[in-house]
């Protein structure tokens, strides 16, 4: 374990992996950076993926569930949800954060594949930048890494 509490385990190699990334249009500049990091890891590990955009974070759980229900031929090994919710002056932030968190948690219990939470919930754009290659790492890369580890875990069982 490192001093951050995270293991330094390498990302596993996945054969014939397929991931669906669902990302938001809202806060596109930040989300595009998350996606770039995610894509970097998936490409490096030769993982096939599809990339879909939805209007906002609130719509992510619906899109994932709908994709799963309608994809009978090529089902993904994992989903990755990418978004960025920035706190404003109204309670809207709390409602959207709770809804997307509960929605993704629910999908993890309903679907037989992992749904990775790559949604930033931050107070301001600076905090988002710190999490897209800044002092807090790159959460897009971490989401892809988590997806690969969970696929490996699922295939092990």
N, C-alpha and C positions, 0 to 999 in steps of 0.2 A: 504494500500500500504506500501511496505517496503521502506527503504531509497534508494534501487536500482531502484525504480519506478515500480517494478514488484509486482503484487498481490500475496498474500500468499495462494490463493485458492488451495484446495486439488485437486488432479487429479480425474476426475469423474470416476465412475464405469460404465463400458460399458458391456452390455450383448451381447453375441454372436458376439463380435468384431473380425475382421479379417484385418490384416495389411500386406502389402508387403514391405519388406525392400530391397532396391537396394543399394549395397555398392561396392566400387571400390577395385580392386586388387592393384592398385598403392598406395604406402605408406601404405602397408598392416598392419604394426605394429600399426600405429596410428588409422587406420580405424577399426582394430580389437578391439581396446580399445573403440572407439565410439560405435561399435556394442555391446560390452559387457554391456555398460551402458544402451543402448537402450533395449537390451534383458532383463536386470534386471527389468526394469519398466514394460515391456510387460508381462513377466512371473508373476510378483507380482500382476498384475491386471487381470491375467488369459486371456490374449488376444492371440488368435491364430495368427500365422504369418508364412510367407514364407520368406526365405532369399536367395537373388540372388546376384552373383558377376558379375561385368562388368570390363573390363580392366581399364578404367579411368573415371574421372568425366565427360568428354565430352560425353561419351556413356550413362550416366544416363537417360537423357530425352528420348532417343530412347527406352531404355529398359522398362521404365515405360509406354510409349505410346503403345508399342508392347504388353506388358502384358495385358493392359486394353482391347485392341482390340481383343485379342485372348482368354480372360477369360470370357466365356459366362455363365458358371455354377456358379462359386464361385468368385464373384467380391469382391475386397477389399473395406473396408470402408475408407481406407487411404493408401497412400504410404509414405515411409520415405526414403529419399536420404541421404546416408552417404558417405563422401569422405574427402580427404585432399589434397589441392593444396598448395605446398610450393614454394614461390617465388625463382626464379633462376636469372641468369644474362641476360636473354633474355626477350623479350616482350611476350613470350609464356604464362606466368602466367596470364597476363591481358586478353589475348584472351580466354583462357580456363575458367577463372573465369566469364567473361562476357557471354560466350556461355552457361555454365551450369546454371548460374543465370537466363538468359533470357529464357532458355529452361524450367526450373522448373516454372518460373513465367507464362509462356505461358500455361503449363499444368494445372496450377491452374485455369486458365480461360477457358480451353477447357473441362476438365474432371469434372464430377459431384461429385468427391471426392477430399479431400485435398491432396496436395503433400507437404510434410514437407521438408524444406531445412536444412539438417544437414551436410553441406559441409563446412569444415574449409578452410579458405583462409588466410594463414599466411605467415609471412616473413621467419620463420625458425622453425626447429623441437621443440625448446624450447617453442615457442608460442603454438604449437599444444599440447604439454604435459600440458601446463597451462590450456588447454580447455578440457582435458580428465581426469579430477579429480584433477587438480591443482587449482591455485588461482582464475581462471575464471570459476570454476564449471565443470560440465560434460555435454558437448554439446550433447552426445548421449542420456543421460537421458532426457535432455531438449527436444530433438526431439521427443522422445516417448511420453513425457508428452504433448507436443503441438499436436501431432497426436490424442491423446485421447480427449483432449479438443475440437479439431475441429470436431471429430466424434460426440461428445456430442452436439456441436453447430448445426451440420448438421441434426442430428436426431430431434432436438428441433424444427426446422423450418417446 
